[in-house]
Amino acid sequence: MARNVGVYRSLQSVSGVGLTIFALACAERGSGIFGNLADEQDREWFYRILELAWDVPVGEADENELVEVVEEFQERAESLDPDEPDSKDFYALQSAMLAVNTIAVHLNPSPMRTETSGQTLETLLGDFDFRLSGQRAVIVRSGEAELPVGRLQQMEQTAQSATLQAVVTLTDQDRVTREFLDNIREICRPVRDEIAAGTVSVAELAGWETHST
């Protein structure tokens, strides 16, 4: 499947705050996966982290709490690490990682770390697209033609491009307002909802139990 390489390449010229916002938007859209696959206790934990992450770009989050969240997630992820790479728990854990990675990007800004958020969500959605089309993901070897991008992954790629464009047009990428963030979140919601609906469809095919967001 073709990746959003142009967008990821452009992250090299984005400020630390801009990188955080990019990762944050991925986490918001990816929450449609976690919200449907995780149980109630884990959803409460995840949404607390996601809301905390939305406070980060405007400087309203406590730095010590952010460090604690990353450390807590690392410990929790080790105990929850699913055995099967295509299981319900695997997708839930990977989508939860997106919110934590936003905080990690803030603490240690890195285009590569930010790209991890985009690549992770693309991978999850690419697999969903294959499942929904009645196929399974396959390995494309060097020199072979890339497989076409499915609907959910294409939506995510377009959303990533829109987020990047919004960030680079800021007069000062290191100073953002709550109004700007609220607008970014609002733009993410339709894609998040489509991802949530796709998650439910995949779960039905796989026989997984889902939970309403």
Stockholm file with secondary structure:
# STOCKHOLM 1.0

chainA/1-213         MARNVGVYRSLQSVSGVGLTIFALACAERGSGIFGNLADEQDREWFYRILELAWDVPVGEADENELVEVVEEFQERAESLDPDEPDSKDFYALQSAMLAVNTIAVHLNPSPMRTETSGQTLETLLGDFDFRLSGQRAVIVRSGEAELPVGRLQQMEQTAQSATLQAVVTLTDQDRVTREFLDNIREICRPVRDEIAAGTVSVAELAGWETHST
#=GR chainA/1-213 SS CCCCHHHHHHGGGSCHHHHHHHHHHHHHHHHHHHHHHSCHHHHHHHHHHHHHHHHTTTTCSCHHHHHHHHHHHHHHHHHHCCSSTTSHHHHHHHHHHHHHHHHHHHHSCCHHHHHHHHHHHHHHHHHHHHHHTTCCCCCCCTTSCCCCCCHHHHHHHHHHHHHHHHHHTCSCTTCCCHHHHHHHHHHHHHHHHHHHHHHHHHHHHHTCCCCCC
#=GC SS_cons         CCCCHHHHHHGGGSCHHHHHHHHHHHHHHHHHHHHHHSCHHHHHHHHHHHHHHHHTTTTCSCHHHHHHHHHHHHHHHHHHCCSSTTSHHHHHHHHHHHHHHHHHHHHSCCHHHHHHHHHHHHHHHHHHHHHHTTCCCCCCCTTSCCCCCCHHHHHHHHHHHHHHHHHHTCSCTTCCCHHHHHHHHHHHHHHHHHHHHHHHHHHHHHTCCCCCC
//
